[in-house]
Amino acid sequence: MAEIVAAIDLGTNTARLLIGSLDPQGGIVQLHLQRQIIRLGGGFSREAGLSNEAIERALAALISFAAEINRHRVTRVRAVATSAVRDAVNGKAFIAQVHAATGISFEIIGGEEEGLLTLRGVLAGLDDTAGNFLVFDIGGGSTEYTLAASETPLFTNSLPLGVVRLTEGKTTLPAMEEKIGRELGALKTELTSAGLISRLDGATLLGTAGTVTTLAAISLQMTDYDYRKVNNYTLALAEIREIFGRLLPMTPAERLQVPGLEQGREDLIIAGILITIKTMELFGFSRLKVSDFGLLEGLLLQLCRGAEY
C-alpha cells in the first residue's frame, strides 16, 4: 500500500492542504484537497509584521488541516510558509504558535526554493513537457518566475509582486502599473545579462495559482470549479484584456456575480490580472497556458521521492 503523506502551502492569501500518495507510475493520487482564503498578509506592516486578525484566520484554517491529517492517518507532512511569513518580523513567533496549536512544524522557504518546487508541481500536471517554459506563480506577497528547458530549471527569481501586497500597498492603478513595470523590467534585464532571454522565443508561458486559474474559470463561465477543465487550459492575451476591462469598473460586490470569481478574490483580481498582462506584453507572449498544479504538488512529490528531487 502506498504511503499517505501531506503537503501544506501557507501562502500570503491562501492556505492549502493536499493529502495523497503516488501511483505505481509516479503520478499523484489525490485523497483530500482543502483550501481556504485566509489573507495572511492582510493588514501586514513592516513594524509589526502579521496582524493579529490574520494570525487568527490562519490558525483556524490550520487547526482544521491538522484534523484532516489525523483522520487520514498521514505518515509524513511537509509544511511550508512563503512570502508573508518570511517577510514578517513576527514570522518565527507565528510558526511557533502554529506548532503549539496544531503540532505541525512549518519551514519558512525562500523564493528560489519556492520557484523550483512550483516548477516540479506544474510539470507533473502538464500535457506536454517538451520545449522551453517560463513559469510564473502569482502569490499574495510575491511572484516567482522560473525558466526551464523541458524539465531542467535554468533560472528562477522571486519578485516582490503579490496581489495582497499590491492591492493594500498601492492605492491607484498607475501606482500598481509602475511597480509591476519596474520589477518586470529588472527581471528582463537579469535574463538578458544571463544570456537566457533568447530562450523565450517559441517558449510556452505557464501560469499557476489563483489569478490565472480564476481567469480560466471566468473564461469557462464555471460556476463549480473543476481543476480538470482548468489545468492545461489556454487563454489568449486579447481575452485576458477583455476580462480585465470588464472587471475593472465593477465594485468588488459586482465582481462576485461573475461566474468563476470566488469570494475573497474580488478586490485582489485586478492586481493579479495586471501582473499577468504586463508579463505577457513585456516578454512577448500572446497566449498563456494555465496550470492548476503548483507548489503544493511539488511539495508532495519531493516528500515522496526524497530530497534529491
N, C-alpha and C positions, 0 to 999 in steps of 0.2 A: 504494500500500500504506500502511495506517495506521501511524503512528509507534508503536513499542512503548516504553512508559515504565513506571516502577516507583514505588510508594509504600511507605514503611515507617513503621509506628506502633510506637514503642518505649515501651510503657506500663509502669506500676508492677508489673503482674503478667504481662502477655503481650506478646511481640514478634510483630508480624505483617507479612508482605510480600505485596503484590499487584502482579503484573506483568500489564499489559494494554494495551488500546488502546480507541479509541472507534469504534463503528459509524457508518454514514452518518447515522443519526438522532440521534447524540449519546449513545447508551447505552454502557455499559461492556461490553467484551468481555474476559472473564477468561481469561488464558492460564496463570497459575500463582498459586495462593494457598497460603501457608505460614504456620503459626502455631505458636508454642511458648510454653508457660508457663515463664517464667524467674524470676518473683518478684524482680524487680529491687529492689523496696522491702523485701524480706525482710532482717531484721537492720539496718534503717536506724536511724541515730542522728543527733540534732541536731548532735553534736560532730564525728563522723567522716563522716557522710553515707552513701553507698552502701558496703555491706560488700564485702570482697574476694571472698567466695564468690559474691555476687550479680553482681559485675562479671565473674567468670569464666563464669558461666552465660550472661550477656548476650553476651559476646564469642564464645562457642561458637556461639550461635544466629546472630549477625550475620555471622560468617565463612561459615556455610552459606548465608545470604541473598546474600552477595556472589558466591558461586559460581553461584547461580541467575541472578542479574542478568547475569553474564558469559555464561552459557550461552544465555540468551535474546536476547543482543545488544541489550540495552536502551540507548536513546539518552540518556535523561534520568532522573534519580532525584530525588524529594523525600522526605527522611527527617526525621522529627520525633521529639523526645523530650518527654515530658509531665511529670506531677506529680513523680515520684521524682527525676528529674534536675534539674528546675527548683528543687526544694527542697534539694538536696544541696550541701553546702559543696565537695565534690569533683566536682560535676556537670560543670564545664567541663573539668577534667582528664580525666574519664572520656570525654567526647566526643572529646578529642584522642587518647586511647588507642584508641578505636574507629576513628578515621580512619587512624591508623598501621597498625592491624591489618587493615583491610578496604578502605581507600580511600573509604569512604562518609562524606560530610560531613553531620552532623546539625545541625538547628536545634532550639533549646530554645524551644518556643512557650508563650505564656501561656494561661490558662484561657479567656479570652474568644475568642481565635482558635480554640482547640480546640473550643469550643462551636459556633461558626459553621461551621467545616469539617464537624463532625459533622452539623449540620442539613442541609448540602448533600448529604452522603452518604446520610443517611436518606431524604431526599426523592427521591433517584434510584431508590430501590427501593420506593417507596410505591405502593400500588394506587389511592389517591385523595388528591390534594393539595388538595382544597377544604376551606375552613374554617380554624379555629384549631387550633394544635398546641402542646402542651407536650412537648418532647423532653428526656429525661434519659438521661445516659450514665454508668453506674456503673463507675468505674475502680478500680484498686488503691489509688490515693492520693487521688483527688478525684472528685467527681461534678459534671458540668456540666448546668445547666438552661437551656434556651433556649425562649422563647415566640415563636411565629411566626404570622402571619396568612397562610395559604396558604404561599407560598414566600418571604415577606418577614419577616426577623427583626425582632422588636420589643424583645427583651430577652435578655440572656444573663449568667449568673453561674456561677462555679466555686466549689464548696463543698469544704472540707477533710474530705470524707466519702469514704473509699475502703475497699474490703474488706480490703486488707492493713493499711492504717493502723488500721482499727477492730479487726481481729482481733488484731493484735500490740500495740495500744496500750490496749485496754480489756479487762480480764480477766473481767468479768461481763456478763451480758445487760442488767441495769438500767443499767450504765455506758454500754453501747452505745446503748441507747434514749434515755438522757438527752442524749448528744452529738448523735444524729440529730435528736431533737426540738428541741433548741436551735438547730441550724443551719437546719433547715427552717422553724422559727418566724421566724427573722430573714429568710429568703428571702420568706416570705409577707408580712411587714411591708414589705419593699422593693417587692414587686409592688403592694401596696396603695398605698403612697406614690407610686408612679409612675403610678397610675390605670389599672393593667393587670389587676387581679385579676378584673374582670368578664369579661375575655376568656376565662377558664377555663370559663365557663358554656357547656355544649354543645361544648367543645373535645375533641379526641382526645389521649389520653395515649400517647406513643410512647416505648418503652424500647429501648435498644440496648446492646450489649456482653455480656460473659459471663454475668452473673447472669440477665438476662431471657431470653437465648437458651437457657440451661440450664433455666429454668423451663418454657419451651416444649417443650424436648426431653423433660423429665420428664413433662409433660402428655401428650405424644405417645408416651411409652414407647419412645423412639427409641434403639435400640442402635447404629445407624450414623447419624451426624449428616448431615442433608440440609437445607442452607440454604434450598432452595426451599420446603420444607414449613414451616420456622420463620418465614421472612420473611412479614410481614403476618398471622401467627397471633395470635388474640385470646385473652386469659386473663381470667377473672373474678376479682375480689378474693377471693371465697369460696374458689376453688380454690387461689389462692396461699397463703391462710391454711392450707388443708388440707395443702398440700405442706410448709409451714413446720412445722406441728405434727407431721408425720410424720418430718421430718429432725432436728428439734431434739434428741430424746432419744437419737438414734443416735450411736455413735462415728464418727469420721472414716472408719475402715475399713469400717464397716457402710454408710455412705452411698455408698461406691463400688459397692455391689451394686445401687443404684437405677438402673434404665435411664435414660440421659440425662445422668447426672452423671459428668463426666470427671475423671480423676486430676489433682490439682493444685488442684481447687476444693472438695475435701471438707471442709476447715475454713473456707474463705472464704465458702461459700454462705450461711451463717447471717447474716452481716453484710449481704450483698447483698440477701437477701430482706427483712430488716428495713428497709433503706433503701426498698425497693420498696413494702412495705406502708404504712410511715409516709407516704411521698409520696402514695399513693392516698388514705389516710384524711384527711390534712391538707388536700388540695386537692379532695376530694370526687369522686374517680373510682372507679367501680365496675368498670371494665374497662380493660385495658391491651393495646395493640397492640404486637407485637414486631417489631423491625427487625434483620435480620442485616447490614444496611448501616450504615455509620457514618463515623468519622474517616478510615479507610483509603480508602474510596471517594471521600470529599470531597477528599482529597489528590490522588488520581489525576485527578479531574475538574478541579481547579484547575490541575494541571500541564498538562493537555491544552488547557484553554480560556483560560489566561492569568491574570495577576494580578488582573484586574478581576472574576473570577468570585467 
